[in-house]
């Protein structure tokens, strides 16, 4: 009795895995290009056609990775938020709880803002474009900004709990004033081209800490003096 030998077919898994990896790399490259474009012309200016031209891909090739202009815009918002966290939030989390961490958050935020004075900020330009336009893109922007402001508010609360800020402070008011410094800096430096805007923002932060700071730090506290805050003139 003869037995017909079995013919083993090569597994498709490795090829499919490589194709998936290549597809993810291509999509990441498109998002990177879209983010660079959006900082110049805004999220509203993004289009499949414009991105195809920048990446030297076909429109159908770009469309295949996103499916719609709206999905492309949301992907850009998410990528921007991810980079913001990597540059601003996570490094600050290495600092001790309280004033050192709050100061690190502001310092990192200022460093990024100093660059964005020239390149543009997706959060700010997006707020102008989508402030009165309900939809998924606005929701993605709002969610990203709120998550960051919540992190800033937590840092303020922790600074109060550690005794680095007055016990009777309104945490939301303090966080609101810090946020206002960044928004004011963008307007003054990017739009009005006001000299020394960055220095004034640092001085404003030092003034906030003097206004809300605890009169006496608890024993053993790692309280950072106002004199050591960038921009302090004391």
N, C-alpha and C positions, 0 to 999 in steps of 0.2 A: 504494500500500500504506500503510495507516494504522498508526501506531505508538501503542500505548496508553501514555500518560505514566505514569511510575513515581511512586508515592506514597511519599515518604520518611517513615518512622516516627520520631518523636522518640526520641532515645537514652534508655534507662532508667538509664544509668550515673550521671548527675548526681543523679537522684532517689534512687537506691539509696545513693549516697554521703552524701547529706544525711540519709537515714533511719538509716544506720549511725552517723553522727556524733551524731545526736540520741539514738540508743540508748545510745551510749557515755557521753554526758553524763548521761543519766538514771541509768545504772548507777553512775556516779561519785557522783552526788548521793545515791543510796540507800546506797552504801558509807559516805559521809561521815556520814549520819544514823545508820547502824548503828554506826559507830565511837563517835560521841557517846553513843549508848545503851549500848554495851558498857562504856564507862568507868564508867557509873553502876551497871549491873546485872550486869555480867560477860558473857562470851561465852555461857555456859550459859543466860543469861536471854534471849538473842536468839531471836526467832521471826519467821516471815514475817508473822504476824498483828500482832504488836507493831510491827514496822517499817512495815507498811501503814498503821497508825493514825498513826504519827509523820509519815510522808511524805504522808499523805492520798491514798494510792493504793489500788487494789484489791489483794487478796491475790494474785489471778491475775497482776496487773501486776508485782508484786514477784517472784513465783515465776518468771515468764518470764525474768527476768534472771539467776537463779541456779540454779533447778531443784531446790534442796534447802536445808535449813537448814544442813547441814554445809558446803556450798559457800559460803554466805553468811558463815559464821564464818571460813572460811579466807581469804576476800576481805578481811575486817576485819583479820585478822592481817597479811596482806601490806601492806595500806594503812598500818597502824600502823608496820610495819617501815620502809616507804618514808619516812614522815615522820620517824621516828627518825634514819634515815641523813641526811636533809636538814638536820636541826637539830643533830645531834651529831657525826656522822662526817665528812661532807664539809667543813664549815668548818675542822675540826681538821687536815685534810690540807693546808691552806694554810700551816700552821706548819712550821718546819724540823724535820727528823728528830731524834729524841731526846727529851730532857726537855721542850722547848717543845711538841712535839706531844702527848706523854703528858699534860701538864698541861692542854692545850686540850681533849683528849677528856674528862678528868675535869670540867673547868669546864663544858663544854657539857652533859655528863650531869647535873651538879648543877643547872644552870639548868632543864633539862627536869623533873628530879625535883621541884624546888621547886614547879612548877606542878601536877605530878601528885599532890602531897600532898593537894590539894583535889579533883582530877578523877579520880584513879585511874590505875593503870598496867596495861595489858593483859598485859604479860609476867608481872607478879607475880600478878594476879588469875587469869590463865590457868593459871599453874603450880599454884595451889591447886585449881582446878577440874579440871584434866586430868592431874595428876601420876601418877595410877594408872589412867588411862583410855586405853589404846592406841587409835590411830586416826589418820586424816588431820589432824584439828585439832591433836592433840597433836604430831604430826610437824611441822606448820607452825610451831607455837610453838617447839619445840625447835630446829628449823633456824634460825629467826630469832635466837634468843638465842645459839646457838653461833656464828653468823657474827659477831655483835657482840663476843662475848668473844674470838674469834680475832683480831679487829682490835685489841682492847685488848692482847692478848698480843703481837702483832707490834710494837706501839708500845713495850712494855716491852723486848722483845728489841733493838729499834733503839736505845733509850736506853742499854742496856748496851753495844752495839757502838760507840756514839759516845763512850763513856767517861763518861757522865753518871751511871751506876749502877755499883756494884761488879761486877767481872768474875766473882765467884764466886756471884752471886745465883741463886736458883731462880726463873726467870721466871714459872712457873705459880703458885708460891706468892704472889709479889707481886701478880699479876693477881687471884688468889683473894681476897686481902685487900682490894683496891680494890673488887671486886664486893661483898664483905661489907659495906663501908661504905654502899653504896647500899641494899642490902637492909635493913641495920640502920636506916638513915634512914627508910625507908618504914614500918617497924614502929613505931619510936619516935615519929615525927611524925604519921603518919596514924592509927595505932591507939591508941597510948598518949597522944598529944598532949603529949609531953615538950617542955618549953621549950628553946630554943636547940639543937635537934637538928641543924639545918643547919650552925650554927657548929661543932658537935662533929664533924660529918662532914668539914668542911674541915680542922679541926685534926688529925683522924685521918690524912688524906692527907698533910699536912705531916710528921707523925710517921713515916709510911711512907717518905717520901723521905729523911728524916734517917737512918733505920735502914739503908736500902739504898743510899744515895748514895755515890758515889765519894769517897774522901778528898781527892783532888786532881783537878781537871778537866784534861784534856790541853790543851796549848798551842793557842790558837786555837779552843777549843771554845766553843759558844754556851751553856754550862751555865747553867741558871737557879738562882739561890741559893734556899735554903729560905725565906729571909726574904721573898721575893717571891711565895711561894705563898699564895693566899687561905686564911685561917684560921690561918696560922702565928703563934704568939705570941712567937717569938724576936725 
